[in-house]
Amino acid sequence: MIRVTLPHHLRTLAGVGKEVTLAVAGVATQQSVLDALEAKYPVLCGTIRDRRSQQRRPFIRFFVCGEDWSHEPADAPLPTAIVAGDEPLMIIGAMAGG
């Protein structure tokens, strides 16, 4: 099971706690994890990535094992620590402003 942490506003929208667990078929990638997340919580469709282009929304970031994976290819395999559930895939709402 893959662990995913969500920012507060998405947790509230989906009605879940800080972390959710997902079963991902095949190779675990950012894309396959987001597909599983949106399938389990359809209310999140379009909140993390654009519905048409499937591109990450500008103020959303993905952290994998403490590293920013926001600009990594969506189909890049995730590290073993994420696949094994030892580390969560962190989805973070970026902050902006002055």
Sequence and secondary structure as in RCSB ss.txt:
>XXXX:A:sequence
MIRVTLPHHLRTLAGVGKEVTLAVAGVATQQSVLDALEAKYPVLCGTIRDRRSQQRRPFIRFFVCGEDWSHEPAD
APLPTAIVAGDEPLMIIGAMAGG
>XXXX:A:secstr
 EEEE  HHHHHHHT  SEEEE   SS BHHHHHHHHHHH GGGTTTSB TTT  B TTEEEEETTEE TTS TT
SB  HHHHTTSS EEEEE     
